């Protein structure tokens, strides 16, 4: 066992694969930080969940994974919820409501939001 592990550790193919995987892993971390800076942690989470649902749908098509009623229903709930969230965020943006995710809403801000929606 140790001989196989030692042989693997000196393999150029192993280190090339590890380097590529490390690069892509680091890149995903950078993109995550940039997305959260541009949107919010909630938006990042919702987009990640929608991406996973699309990947599951592709798995049905590409690898012919068996589809269950519960699995397909779950994917459509995720995609529908993501669509509704996107529509709400777009509507908020079109009427000028823009607030950092970390702030709390004061009664005055709530009143201004109500007046903007009229």
DSSP file (Angstrom, degrees, kcal/mol; ACC not computed):
  #  RESIDUE AA STRUCTURE BP1 BP2  ACC     N-H-->O    O-->H-N    N-H-->O    O-->H-N    TCO  KAPPA ALPHA  PHI   PSI    X-CA   Y-CA   Z-CA
    1    1 A X     >        0   0    0      0, 0.0     4,-2.2     0, 0.0     5,-0.2   0.000 360.0 360.0 360.0 -46.2    0.0    0.0    0.0
    2    2 A X  H  >  +     0   0    0      1,-0.2     4,-2.9     2,-0.2     5,-0.2   0.864 360.0  55.3 -65.9 -34.8    2.8    2.4    0.9
    3    3 A X  H  > S+     0   0    0      2,-0.2     4,-2.2     1,-0.2    -1,-0.2   0.900 108.7  47.9 -64.1 -40.0    4.7    1.6   -2.3
    4    4 A X  H  > S+     0   0    0      2,-0.2     4,-2.1     1,-0.2    -2,-0.2   0.900 112.8  48.4 -66.6 -40.9    1.6    2.5   -4.3
    5    5 A X  H  X S+     0   0    0     -4,-2.2     4,-2.1     2,-0.2    -2,-0.2   0.929 112.4  48.2 -64.8 -45.2    1.1    5.8   -2.4
    6    6 A X  H  X S+     0   0    0     -4,-2.9     4,-0.8     1,-0.2    -2,-0.2   0.884 111.1  50.9 -63.0 -38.1    4.8    6.7   -2.8
    7    7 A X  H >< S+     0   0    0     -4,-2.2     3,-0.6     1,-0.2     4,-0.3   0.894 109.9  50.6 -65.7 -39.2    4.6    5.9   -6.5
    8    8 A X  H >< S+     0   0    0     -4,-2.1     3,-1.3     1,-0.2     6,-0.2   0.889 104.4  58.1 -64.4 -39.9    1.5    8.1   -6.9
    9    9 A X  H 3< S+     0   0    0     -4,-2.1    -1,-0.2     1,-0.3    -2,-0.2   0.698 108.5  45.0 -68.5 -19.0    3.2   11.0   -5.1
   10   10 A X  T << S+     0   0    0     -4,-0.8     2,-0.4    -3,-0.6    -1,-0.3   0.402  86.3 114.3-101.9   1.7    6.1   11.1   -7.6
   11   11 A X    <>  -     0   0    0     -3,-1.3     4,-1.8    -4,-0.3     5,-0.2  -0.596  58.3-150.9 -76.0 125.1    3.8   10.8  -10.7
   12   12 A X  H  > S+     0   0    0     -2,-0.4     4,-2.3     1,-0.2     5,-0.2   0.850  98.0  57.3 -62.4 -33.4    3.8   13.9  -12.9
   13   13 A X  H  > S+     0   0    0      2,-0.2     4,-2.5     1,-0.2    -1,-0.2   0.911 104.9  51.0 -63.6 -42.0    0.2   13.2  -14.0
   14   14 A X  H  > S+     0   0    0     -6,-0.2     4,-2.5     1,-0.2    -2,-0.2   0.935 112.7  45.0 -59.2 -48.3   -0.9   13.2  -10.3
   15   15 A X  H  X S+     0   0    0     -4,-1.8     4,-2.2     2,-0.2    -1,-0.2   0.841 111.3  52.9 -70.1 -32.3    0.7   16.6   -9.7
   16   16 A X  H  X S+     0   0    0     -4,-2.3     4,-2.4     2,-0.2    -1,-0.2   0.938 111.8  45.9 -64.8 -45.7   -0.6   18.1  -12.9
   17   17 A X  H  X S+     0   0    0     -4,-2.5     4,-2.5     1,-0.2    -2,-0.2   0.904 113.3  49.7 -63.2 -41.4   -4.2   17.0  -12.0
   18   18 A X  H  X S+     0   0    0     -4,-2.5     4,-2.4     2,-0.2    -1,-0.2   0.882 111.0  50.0 -65.2 -38.2   -3.7   18.4   -8.4
   19   19 A X  H  X S+     0   0    0     -4,-2.2     4,-2.4     2,-0.2    -2,-0.2   0.922 112.3  46.2 -66.7 -44.8   -2.5   21.7   -9.8
   20   20 A X  H  X S+     0   0    0     -4,-2.4     4,-2.4     2,-0.2     5,-0.2   0.931 114.1  48.4 -63.6 -45.5   -5.4   22.1  -12.2
   21   21 A X  H  X S+     0   0    0     -4,-2.5     4,-2.5     1,-0.2    -2,-0.2   0.905 112.0  49.8 -61.9 -41.4   -7.9   21.1   -9.5
   22   22 A X  H  X S+     0   0    0     -4,-2.4     4,-2.5     2,-0.2    -1,-0.2   0.899 109.7  51.0 -64.1 -41.0   -6.3   23.6   -7.1
   23   23 A X  H  X S+     0   0    0     -4,-2.4     4,-2.4     2,-0.2    -2,-0.2   0.941 113.4  44.2 -61.2 -48.2   -6.4   26.4   -9.6
   24   24 A X  H  X S+     0   0    0     -4,-2.4     4,-2.3     2,-0.2    -2,-0.2   0.886 112.6  52.2 -67.4 -37.5  -10.0   25.8  -10.4
   25   25 A X  H  X S+     0   0    0     -4,-2.5     4,-1.7    -5,-0.2    -1,-0.2   0.919 111.8  46.2 -62.0 -44.0  -10.9   25.5   -6.6
   26   26 A X  H  X S+     0   0    0     -4,-2.5     4,-2.0     1,-0.2    -2,-0.2   0.893 111.2  53.0 -64.4 -40.4   -9.1   28.8   -5.9
   27   27 A X  H  X S+     0   0    0     -4,-2.4     4,-2.5     1,-0.2    -2,-0.2   0.892 106.0  52.8 -63.0 -40.2  -10.8   30.5   -8.9
   28   28 A X  H  X S+     0   0    0     -4,-2.3     4,-2.2     1,-0.2    -1,-0.2   0.899 108.1  51.9 -62.5 -39.4  -14.2   29.4   -7.6
   29   29 A X  H  X S+     0   0    0     -4,-1.7     4,-2.0     2,-0.2    -2,-0.2   0.909 110.1  48.0 -62.4 -42.5  -13.4   31.0   -4.2
   30   30 A X  H  X S+     0   0    0     -4,-2.0     4,-2.3     1,-0.2    -2,-0.2   0.923 112.0  49.0 -64.4 -44.7  -12.5   34.3   -5.9
   31   31 A X  H  X S+     0   0    0     -4,-2.5     4,-2.6     1,-0.2    -1,-0.2   0.879 108.8  54.4 -64.0 -37.4  -15.7   34.3   -8.0
   32   32 A X  H  X S+     0   0    0     -4,-2.2     4,-2.5     2,-0.2     5,-0.2   0.936 109.0  47.2 -60.8 -47.2  -17.7   33.5   -4.9
   33   33 A X  H  X S+     0   0    0     -4,-2.0     4,-2.2     1,-0.2    -2,-0.2   0.920 113.5  48.4 -61.1 -44.3  -16.3   36.5   -3.0
   34   34 A X  H  X S+     0   0    0     -4,-2.3     4,-2.0     1,-0.2    -1,-0.2   0.891 111.5  49.7 -64.9 -39.3  -16.9   38.8   -6.1
   35   35 A X  H  X S+     0   0    0     -4,-2.6     4,-2.2     2,-0.2    -2,-0.2   0.916 111.3  48.0 -66.9 -41.7  -20.4   37.6   -6.5
   36   36 A X  H  < S+     0   0    0     -4,-2.5    -1,-0.2     1,-0.2    -2,-0.2   0.880 111.2  51.7 -66.4 -36.4  -21.3   38.2   -2.8
   37   37 A X  H  < S+     0   0    0     -4,-2.2    -1,-0.2    -5,-0.2    -2,-0.2   0.888 114.6  42.9 -63.7 -38.4  -19.7   41.6   -3.0
   38   38 A X  H  < S+     0   0    0     -4,-2.0    -2,-0.2    -5,-0.2    -1,-0.2   0.787 135.3   3.5 -80.7 -27.9  -21.8   42.5   -6.1
   39   39 A X  S  < S-     0   0    0     -4,-2.2    62,-0.3    -5,-0.2     2,-0.3   0.366  99.2 -79.0-121.3-107.4  -25.1   41.0   -4.8
   40   40 A X     >  -     0   0    0     -5,-0.2     4,-2.2    60,-0.1     5,-0.2  -0.966  34.1-101.5-158.9 163.4  -25.7   39.5   -1.4
   41   41 A X  H  > S+     0   0    0     -2,-0.3     4,-2.3     1,-0.2     5,-0.2   0.879 122.5  53.1 -59.5 -36.0  -25.0   36.2    0.4
   42   42 A X  H  > S+     0   0    0      2,-0.2     4,-2.6     1,-0.2    -1,-0.2   0.929 108.2  48.9 -65.5 -44.5  -28.6   35.2   -0.2
   43   43 A X  H  > S+     0   0    0      1,-0.2     4,-2.4     2,-0.2    -1,-0.2   0.896 111.4  50.9 -61.5 -39.6  -28.4   35.8   -3.9
   44   44 A X  H  X S+     0   0    0     -4,-2.2     4,-2.1     2,-0.2    -1,-0.2   0.921 111.0  48.2 -62.7 -43.9  -25.2   33.8   -4.1
   45   45 A X  H  X S+     0   0    0     -4,-2.3     4,-2.1     2,-0.2    -2,-0.2   0.910 112.3  48.5 -63.9 -42.9  -26.9   30.9   -2.2
   46   46 A X  H  X S+     0   0    0     -4,-2.6     4,-2.5     1,-0.2    -2,-0.2   0.908 111.4  49.2 -66.5 -41.6  -29.9   31.0   -4.5
   47   47 A X  H  X S+     0   0    0     -4,-2.4     4,-2.1     1,-0.2    -1,-0.2   0.884 111.3  50.7 -66.2 -36.0  -27.9   31.1   -7.7
   48   48 A X  H  X S+     0   0    0     -4,-2.1     4,-1.9     2,-0.2    -1,-0.2   0.886 110.8  48.4 -66.5 -38.4  -25.8   28.1   -6.4
   49   49 A X  H  X S+     0   0    0     -4,-2.1     4,-1.9     2,-0.2    -2,-0.2   0.903 111.5  49.5 -68.3 -41.3  -28.9   26.1   -5.6
   50   50 A X  H  X S+     0   0    0     -4,-2.5     4,-2.2     1,-0.2    -2,-0.2   0.896 109.2  53.0 -63.7 -39.2  -30.4   26.9   -9.0
   51   51 A X  H  X S+     0   0    0     -4,-2.1     4,-2.4     1,-0.2    -1,-0.2   0.909 107.8  50.9 -61.6 -42.2  -27.1   25.8  -10.7
   52   52 A X  H  X S+     0   0    0     -4,-1.9     4,-2.0     1,-0.2    -1,-0.2   0.879 108.7  51.6 -64.4 -37.2  -27.2   22.5   -8.8
   53   53 A X  H  X S+     0   0    0     -4,-1.9     4,-2.0     2,-0.2    -1,-0.2   0.907 110.2  48.5 -65.9 -40.9  -30.8   21.9  -10.0
   54   54 A X  H  X S+     0   0    0     -4,-2.2     4,-2.3     1,-0.2    -2,-0.2   0.902 109.7  52.7 -65.4 -39.9  -29.7   22.5  -13.6
   55   55 A X  H  X S+     0   0    0     -4,-2.4     4,-1.9     1,-0.2    -1,-0.2   0.890 108.1  51.3 -62.2 -38.4  -26.8   20.1  -13.2
   56   56 A X  H  X S+     0   0    0     -4,-2.0     4,-1.6     2,-0.2    -1,-0.2   0.895 108.4  51.1 -65.1 -39.1  -29.1   17.5  -11.9
   57   57 A X  H  X S+     0   0    0     -4,-2.0     4,-1.6     1,-0.2    -2,-0.2   0.907 109.4  50.6 -64.0 -40.6  -31.4   18.0  -14.9
   58   58 A X  H  X S+     0   0    0     -4,-2.3     4,-3.5     1,-0.2     5,-0.4   0.856 104.4  58.4 -64.0 -34.6  -28.3   17.6  -17.2
   59   59 A X  H  X S+     0   0    0     -4,-1.9     4,-1.4     1,-0.2     6,-1.3   0.876 103.7  52.3 -63.8 -36.6  -27.4   14.4  -15.3
   60   60 A X  H  < S+     0   0    0     -4,-1.6     4,-0.5     4,-0.2    -1,-0.2   0.923 117.0  39.1 -61.6 -42.7  -30.8   12.9  -16.3
   61   61 A X  H  < S+     0   0    0     -4,-1.6    -2,-0.2     2,-0.1    -1,-0.2   0.933 123.9  35.2 -75.0 -47.7  -30.1   13.8  -19.9
   62   62 A X  H  < S+     0   0    0     -4,-3.5    -3,-0.2     1,-0.2    -2,-0.1   0.949 131.6  24.6 -77.3 -50.6  -26.4   12.9  -20.2
   63   63 A X  S  < S-     0   0    0     -4,-1.4    -1,-0.2    -5,-0.4    -3,-0.2   0.356  98.5-124.0-101.7   6.0  -26.0    9.9  -18.0
   64   64 A X        -     0   0    0     -4,-0.5    -4,-0.2    -5,-0.3    -3,-0.1   0.858  40.8-177.4  56.4  38.5  -29.6    8.7  -18.1
   65   65 A X        -     0   0    0     -6,-1.3     2,-0.2     1,-0.1    -1,-0.2  -0.388  35.8 -99.0 -63.2 145.0  -29.9    8.8  -14.3
   66   66 A X        -     0   0    0      1,-0.1     2,-0.5    -2,-0.0    -1,-0.1  -0.480  36.4-139.9 -70.0 135.6  -33.3    7.5  -13.1
   67   67 A X        -     0   0    0     -2,-0.2     2,-0.3    -7,-0.1    -1,-0.1  -0.828  13.6-160.7 -98.7 129.8  -35.7   10.4  -12.3
   68   68 A X     >  -     0   0    0     -2,-0.5     4,-2.5     1,-0.1     5,-0.3  -0.739  28.0-119.6-102.6 158.3  -38.0   10.1   -9.3
   69   69 A X  H  > S+     0   0    0     -2,-0.3     4,-2.5     1,-0.2     5,-0.2   0.918 115.8  48.8 -61.0 -43.2  -41.2   12.2   -8.9
   70   70 A X  H  > S+     0   0    0      2,-0.2     4,-2.5     1,-0.2    -1,-0.2   0.904 111.5  49.4 -65.4 -40.8  -39.8   13.7   -5.7
   71   71 A X  H  > S+     0   0    0      2,-0.2     4,-2.0     1,-0.2    -2,-0.2   0.930 114.0  43.9 -64.5 -46.1  -36.5   14.6   -7.4
   72   72 A X  H  X S+     0   0    0     -4,-2.5     4,-2.2     2,-0.2    -2,-0.2   0.906 113.7  51.3 -66.8 -41.0  -38.0   16.2  -10.4
   73   73 A X  H  X S+     0   0    0     -4,-2.5     4,-2.3    -5,-0.3    -2,-0.2   0.922 109.2  51.6 -60.4 -43.6  -40.6   18.1   -8.2
   74   74 A X  H  X S+     0   0    0     -4,-2.5     4,-2.4     1,-0.2    -1,-0.2   0.895 108.6  50.7 -60.3 -41.3  -37.7   19.4   -6.1
   75   75 A X  H  X S+     0   0    0     -4,-2.0     4,-2.7     1,-0.2    -1,-0.2   0.909 111.5  47.3 -64.7 -41.3  -35.8   20.6   -9.1
   76   76 A X  H  X S+     0   0    0     -4,-2.2     4,-2.5     2,-0.2    -1,-0.2   0.858 110.9  51.7 -70.4 -32.9  -38.9   22.5  -10.4
   77   77 A X  H  X S+     0   0    0     -4,-2.3     4,-2.7     2,-0.2     5,-0.2   0.931 112.3  47.0 -64.4 -44.5  -39.5   24.0   -6.9
   78   78 A X  H  X S+     0   0    0     -4,-2.4     4,-2.4     2,-0.2    -2,-0.2   0.943 115.5  44.2 -61.9 -48.7  -35.9   25.2   -6.8
   79   79 A X  H  X S+     0   0    0     -4,-2.7     4,-2.1     2,-0.2    -1,-0.2   0.889 115.0  49.1 -66.9 -37.9  -36.0   26.7  -10.3
   80   80 A X  H  X S+     0   0    0     -4,-2.5     4,-2.4     2,-0.2    -1,-0.2   0.915 112.5  47.7 -66.0 -42.5  -39.4   28.2   -9.7
   81   81 A X  H  X S+     0   0    0     -4,-2.7     4,-2.6     2,-0.2    -2,-0.2   0.889 111.5  50.7 -64.5 -39.0  -38.3   29.8   -6.4
   82   82 A X  H  X S+     0   0    0     -4,-2.4     4,-2.3    -5,-0.2    -1,-0.2   0.899 110.1  50.3 -64.7 -40.0  -35.1   31.1   -8.0
   83   83 A X  H  X S+     0   0    0     -4,-2.1     4,-2.4     2,-0.2    -2,-0.2   0.924 111.5  47.6 -63.5 -44.8  -37.2   32.6  -10.8
   84   84 A X  H  X S+     0   0    0     -4,-2.4     4,-2.4     2,-0.2    -2,-0.2   0.914 111.5  50.6 -63.4 -42.6  -39.5   34.3   -8.4
   85   85 A X  H  X S+     0   0    0     -4,-2.6     4,-2.5     1,-0.2    -1,-0.2   0.917 110.9  49.4 -60.2 -43.3  -36.6   35.6   -6.3
   86   86 A X  H  X S+     0   0    0     -4,-2.3     4,-2.5     1,-0.2    -2,-0.2   0.906 110.0  50.7 -62.7 -42.4  -35.0   37.0   -9.5
   87   87 A X  H  X S+     0   0    0     -4,-2.4     4,-2.2     2,-0.2    -1,-0.2   0.907 111.4  47.9 -63.7 -41.3  -38.2   38.7  -10.5
   88   88 A X  H  X S+     0   0    0     -4,-2.4     4,-2.7     2,-0.2    -2,-0.2   0.925 112.4  48.7 -64.8 -44.5  -38.6   40.3   -7.0
   89   89 A X  H  X S+     0   0    0     -4,-2.5     4,-2.1     1,-0.2    -2,-0.2   0.889 111.7  49.5 -64.0 -38.4  -35.0   41.5   -7.0
   90   90 A X  H  X S+     0   0    0     -4,-2.5     4,-1.9     2,-0.2    -1,-0.2   0.901 111.4  49.3 -66.2 -39.5  -35.4   43.0  -10.6
   91   91 A X  H  X S+     0   0    0     -4,-2.2     4,-1.2     2,-0.2    -2,-0.2   0.916 110.2  50.4 -65.9 -42.6  -38.6   44.8   -9.5
   92   92 A X  H  <>S+     0   0    0     -4,-2.7     5,-2.4     1,-0.2     3,-0.4   0.906 111.3  49.6 -60.3 -40.7  -36.9   46.2   -6.4
   93   93 A X  H ><5S+     0   0    0     -4,-2.1     3,-0.8     1,-0.2    -1,-0.2   0.845 106.2  55.6 -67.3 -33.6  -34.0   47.4   -8.6
   94   94 A X  H 3<5S+     0   0    0     -4,-1.9    -1,-0.2     1,-0.2    -2,-0.2   0.734 109.5  45.8 -75.0 -20.5  -36.4   49.0  -11.1
   95   95 A X  T 3<5S-     0   0    0     -4,-1.2    -1,-0.2    -3,-0.4    -2,-0.2   0.339 120.2-106.0-103.9   8.0  -38.1   51.2   -8.4
   96   96 A X  T < 5 +     0   0    0     -3,-0.8     2,-0.9    -4,-0.3    -3,-0.2   0.642  66.8 146.5  88.5  15.4  -34.8   52.2   -6.8
   97   97 A X      < +     0   0    0     -5,-2.4     2,-0.4    -6,-0.2    -1,-0.2  -0.777  15.6 156.8 -88.2 111.3  -34.7   50.1   -3.6
   98   98 A X        +     0   0    0     -2,-0.9     2,-0.4    -5,-0.0    -5,-0.0  -0.941   4.7 155.6-139.8 112.9  -31.0   49.4   -3.1
   99   99 A X        -     0   0    0     -2,-0.4     6,-0.0     4,-0.0    -2,-0.0  -0.999  45.8-105.3-139.4 137.4  -29.8   48.5    0.4
  100  100 A X    >   -     0   0    0     -2,-0.4     3,-1.3     1,-0.1   -60,-0.1  -0.320  32.5-122.1 -59.6 147.8  -26.7   46.5    1.6
  101  101 A X  T 3  S+     0   0    0    -62,-0.3    -1,-0.1     1,-0.3   -61,-0.1   0.741 106.7  59.7 -64.6 -24.1  -27.7   43.1    2.9
  102  102 A X  T 3  S+     0   0    0      2,-0.1    -1,-0.3     0, 0.0     2,-0.2   0.568  87.0  91.7 -86.2  -7.5  -26.2   43.7    6.3
  103  103 A X    <   -     0   0    0     -3,-1.3     2,-0.3     1,-0.0    -4,-0.0  -0.512  69.5-131.2 -87.9 156.3  -28.3   46.8    7.2
  104  104 A X        -     0   0    0     -2,-0.2     2,-0.6     1,-0.0    -4,-0.1  -0.707  24.2-112.2 -99.8 157.4  -31.5   46.7    9.1
  105  105 A X        -     0   0    0     -2,-0.3     2,-0.1     4,-0.1    -6,-0.0  -0.790  28.3-152.3 -94.0 122.2  -34.6   48.6    7.9
  106  106 A X     >  -     0   0    0     -2,-0.6     4,-2.3     1,-0.1     5,-0.2  -0.467  30.6-107.3 -84.7 163.0  -35.7   51.5   10.1
  107  107 A X  H  > S+     0   0    0      1,-0.2     4,-2.1     2,-0.2     5,-0.1   0.877 122.5  53.9 -57.2 -36.7  -39.3   52.6   10.3
  108  108 A X  H  > S+     0   0    0      2,-0.2     4,-2.2     1,-0.2    -1,-0.2   0.916 108.0  48.8 -64.4 -42.7  -38.4   55.6    8.2
  109  109 A X  H  > S+     0   0    0      1,-0.2     4,-2.4     2,-0.2    -2,-0.2   0.892 109.6  52.8 -63.9 -38.9  -36.9   53.5    5.5
  110  110 A X  H  X S+     0   0    0     -4,-2.3     4,-2.1     1,-0.2    -1,-0.2   0.913 109.3  49.0 -61.8 -41.9  -40.0   51.3    5.5
  111  111 A X  H  X S+     0   0    0     -4,-2.1     4,-2.2     1,-0.2    -2,-0.2   0.896 110.6  50.3 -64.9 -40.3  -42.2   54.4    5.0
  112  112 A X  H  X S+     0   0    0     -4,-2.2     4,-2.3     2,-0.2    -1,-0.2   0.891 109.0  52.2 -63.9 -39.0  -40.0   55.6    2.1
  113  113 A X  H  X S+     0   0    0     -4,-2.4     4,-1.6     2,-0.2    -2,-0.2   0.905 109.3  49.5 -62.7 -41.4  -40.2   52.1    0.5
  114  114 A X  H  X S+     0   0    0     -4,-2.1     4,-0.7     1,-0.2    -2,-0.2   0.910 111.4  48.9 -63.8 -42.1  -44.0   52.3    0.7
  115  115 A X  H >< S+     0   0    0     -4,-2.2     3,-0.6     1,-0.2    -2,-0.2   0.871 108.7  53.5 -67.0 -36.2  -44.1   55.8   -0.8
  116  116 A X  H 3< S+     0   0    0     -4,-2.3    -1,-0.2     1,-0.2    -2,-0.2   0.842 105.0  55.2 -65.7 -32.9  -41.8   54.7   -3.7
  117  117 A X  H 3<        0   0    0     -4,-1.6    -1,-0.2     1,-0.2    -2,-0.2   0.687 360.0 360.0 -75.9 -17.1  -44.1   51.8   -4.5
  118  118 A X    <<        0   0    0     -4,-0.7    -1,-0.2    -3,-0.6    -2,-0.1   0.498 360.0 360.0 -72.4 360.0  -47.1   54.1   -4.9
